[in-house]
Amino acid sequence: MTSTERDPGAVSPPLDEFALDANAVPALLWMTDASGAFIDFNATWLSWRGRTSDEELGDGWIQGVHPHDADRLALEFERSLDGSRVFECDARMCRADGEYRLLALTGVPRHDHEGRFAGLSGACLDITDHVPPRDVVEPSLDLHRAAVDALGEGVVITDGEGCVLTINAAAASMIGVAAEDVVGLPLSGVSGADVVSEAGEQIRHHVWPAHEVLRTGEPVSGAVLGFAAGGEPVRWSLINSRPLHIPETTELLGTVTSIVDITARKVMADAADHRARHDSLTGLANRSELIRTVKSVSSRTQRSGAFVAIAFCDIDDFKSVNDRFGHAAGDELLVVIAQRMAAAVRAGDLVARVGGDELAVVLDGVDGIEDALRVAEQIRASVGAPVVLGAGTVTPTMSIGVSLAGPGQGPAETLNNADLAMYAAKRNGRNAVVSLDPVRPPAQPQAAKKPEMEVTDDARAPGL
């Protein structure tokens, strides 16, 4: 635990006075220097232990502590060596007759005349006869540990300072640690895995639910955290943490936290949520997700001074593909066009299938209508390359209407304005980008535009 050598710079305690007074006391008394090395014991201690002073000094006394209690006692002792707290711990120690007795150890910090920590002065009280016999307690503790380890859910118990007292196998596996390596360590440093929130954000360990319980004294329920270790898929856990109090008091002893693996449940829930928000054919967002996104980005961009626009897109003469090649070919074409549009937009833009052959793009953070028209033109150009289908080759074109979301204007109104602009593009000859926004000139017609989609197959020349 500590060095047996005394710190030459430490203030020498009044050992003669300590021995004179202490030897007349029936309690087991001891004294350390500032480094934690034991430098004196009273006669009662040495007689009780059946050892000499030289055998007990330094850290020799620790040999008498029961192996099951040694690590916990050492941890509590080391915490007290900053001189700011009283050392208190119960541990079993071997008496001269070879019997282990339960001692209550207490140590009070000493300071020199300049206020510097000089060591601990302490006493031990034999409390064996005041607690249940060890042959009763130990089997119950073993049964408790076995029961906790047998639980399918993880369990972590901490003391009042957030250090791990108990962690079962399930919790250790989820967190990515070995249980025997973390007992006694602060929970803030216990993790073999990265911890992420449901939003995918990195979580610092010291803001775990147990720390919130220690800070507020209130339980935390329903926290969801993901643990990702060594490149493995994230394992999601539902975490509930509760305070532990001394019975009939409000004194906080620590926390107990349950960790339930909900990975399979969350994967299924996320898949269901994705299906509810996306088109099953193209994988694009659906109309509901489009509306939700417009609402979300509109509130954000209004604060930044940027604009949100909707580009409403309609595939020209799409019906002719269905009529000639069948609906399966039409679906195949929709998938290709969706992929081309998704590749053409900027990061942060959302491409959605509104219905049938109608698609829309939420243009997030554009500088104005001219900027929106420029992006829409990129989308129009991206879909124009020939598409080889199973039944023939199609060269698609697209008419696009663009509208900015005005102040106080809802998503449905913006979408309707973009829809009207799209029909204006149709009337202007198709394969065009148009805006009808006030005081905003429509985009100039593109040169050499085809009036309709070109469709070819093995038995037919280009053209419908």
Rosetta blueprint (number, residue, H / E / L):
1 M L
2 T L
3 S L
4 T L
5 E L
6 R L
7 D L
8 P L
9 G L
10 A L
11 V L
12 S L
13 P L
14 P L
15 L H
16 D H
17 E H
18 F H
19 A H
20 L H
21 D H
22 A H
23 N L
24 A L
25 V L
26 P L
27 A L
28 L E
29 L E
30 W E
31 M E
32 T E
33 D L
34 A L
35 S L
36 G L
37 A L
38 F E
39 I E
40 D E
41 F E
42 N L
43 A H
44 T H
45 W H
46 L H
47 S H
48 W H
49 R H
50 G L
51 R L
52 T L
53 S H
54 D H
55 E H
56 E H
57 L L
58 G E
59 D L
60 G H
61 W H
62 I H
63 Q H
64 G H
65 V E
66 H L
67 P H
68 H H
69 D H
70 A H
71 D H
72 R H
73 L H
74 A H
75 L H
76 E H
77 F H
78 E H
79 R H
80 S H
81 L H
82 D H
83 G L
84 S L
85 R L
86 V L
87 F E
88 E E
89 C E
90 D E
91 A E
92 R E
93 M E
94 C E
95 R L
96 A L
97 D L
98 G L
99 E L
100 Y E
101 R E
102 L E
103 L E
104 A E
105 L E
106 T E
107 G E
108 V E
109 P E
110 R E
111 H E
112 D L
113 H L
114 E L
115 G L
116 R L
117 F E
118 A E
119 G E
120 L E
121 S E
122 G E
123 A E
124 C E
125 L E
126 D E
127 I L
128 T H
129 D H
130 H H
131 V L
132 P L
133 P L
134 R H
135 D H
136 V H
137 V H
138 E H
139 P H
140 S H
141 L H
142 D H
143 L H
144 H H
145 R H
146 A H
147 A H
148 V H
149 D H
150 A H
151 L L
152 G L
153 E L
154 G E
155 V E
156 V E
157 I E
158 T E
159 D E
160 G L
161 E L
162 G L
163 C E
164 V E
165 L E
166 T E
167 I E
168 N L
169 A H
170 A H
171 A H
172 A H
173 S H
174 M H
175 I H
176 G L
177 V L
178 A L
179 A H
180 E H
181 D H
182 V H
183 V L
184 G L
185 L L
186 P E
187 L H
188 S H
189 G H
190 V L
191 S L
192 G L
193 A L
194 D E
195 V E
196 V E
197 S L
198 E L
199 A L
200 G L
201 E L
202 Q E
203 I L
204 R L
205 H H
206 H H
207 V H
208 W L
209 P H
210 A H
211 H H
212 E H
213 V H
214 L H
215 R H
216 T H
217 G L
218 E L
219 P L
220 V E
221 S E
222 G E
223 A E
224 V E
225 L E
226 G E
227 F E
228 A E
229 A L
230 G L
231 G L
232 E L
233 P L
234 V L
235 R E
236 W E
237 S E
238 L E
239 I E
240 N E
241 S E
242 R E
243 P E
244 L E
245 H E
246 I L
247 P L
248 E L
249 T L
250 T L
251 E L
252 L E
253 L E
254 G E
255 T E
256 V E
257 T E
258 S E
259 I E
260 V E
261 D E
262 I L
263 T H
264 A H
265 R H
266 K H
267 V H
268 M H
269 A H
270 D H
271 A H
272 A H
273 D H
274 H H
275 R H
276 A H
277 R H
278 H E
279 D L
280 S L
281 L L
282 T L
283 G L
284 L L
285 A E
286 N L
287 R H
288 S H
289 E H
290 L H
291 I H
292 R H
293 T H
294 V H
295 K H
296 S H
297 V H
298 S H
299 S H
300 R H
301 T H
302 Q H
303 R H
304 S H
305 G L
306 A L
307 F E
308 V E
309 A E
310 I E
311 A E
312 F E
313 C E
314 D E
315 I E
316 D L
317 D L
318 F H
319 K H
320 S H
321 V H
322 N H
323 D H
324 R H
325 F H
326 G L
327 H H
328 A H
329 A H
330 G H
331 D H
332 E H
333 L H
334 L H
335 V H
336 V H
337 I H
338 A H
339 Q H
340 R H
341 M H
342 A H
343 A H
344 A H
345 V L
346 R L
347 A L
348 G L
349 D L
350 L E
351 V E
352 A E
353 R E
354 V E
355 G E
356 G L
357 D L
358 E E
359 L E
360 A E
361 V E
362 V E
363 L E
364 D E
365 G E
366 V E
367 D L
368 G L
369 I H
370 E H
371 D H
372 A H
373 L H
374 R H
375 V H
376 A H
377 E H
378 Q H
379 I H
380 R H
381 A H
382 S H
383 V L
384 G L
385 A L
386 P L
387 V E
388 V E
389 L L
390 G L
391 A L
392 G L
393 T E
394 V E
395 T E
396 P L
397 T L
398 M E
399 S E
400 I E
401 G E
402 V E
403 S E
404 L E
405 A L
406 G L
407 P L
408 G L
409 Q L
410 G L
411 P H
412 A H
413 E H
414 T H
415 L H
416 N H
417 N H
418 A H
419 D H
420 L H
421 A H
422 M H
423 Y H
424 A H
425 A H
426 K H
427 R H
428 N L
429 G L
430 R L
431 N L
432 A L
433 V E
434 V E
435 S E
436 L L
437 D L
438 P L
439 V L
440 R L
441 P L
442 P L
443 A L
444 Q L
445 P L
446 Q L
447 A L
448 A L
449 K L
450 K L
451 P L
452 E L
453 M L
454 E E
455 V E
456 T E
457 D E
458 D L
459 A L
460 R E
461 A L
462 P L
463 G L
464 L L
